[in-house]
């Protein structure tokens, strides 16, 4: 990854993380836990929720497990960026958004033992900016994996000519 791309990658993470943490700070300062205010009547409320689990209430109270999962996710992203080195800007954006969302919720778990959620649609679990970043990042990553044309595939060993096998082994 070029220095410019790495800087853009880091800036994307920092920007999303800043928006996530500022919005959570504002909600914690302006709302009591459980307090809700309509933003768009019958569509969107701001509701202060403290979530000690993961999405849809899974792993409630399992903070150390969720912290460990976040650290593993960040380690895998670092590995992919530094060793796999995808060339696609879409892959970079997806990985940056996933990293930012993971970091945003990780900060909450480490600092306060739970994640601050506040966007409330009434029919869906309450969520935050980090969750939005994670969801969009995963969607972009899936799109890239399914439809991206810039994947690097190793030659198929069964169809390679005998002289090509040395090149296959040398590339690994």
Buried (B, 14 or more C-beta within 10 A) or exposed (E): BEEEBEEBBEEBBEEBBEBBBEBBEEBBEEBEEEEBEEEEEEEEBBBBBBBBBBEEEEBEEBBEEBBEBBEEBBEBBEEBBEEEEBEBEBBBBBBBBBBBBBBBBBBBBEEEEBBBBBBBEEEEBBBBBBBBBBBBBBEBBEEBEEEBEEEEEEEEEEEBEEEEEEEEEEEE
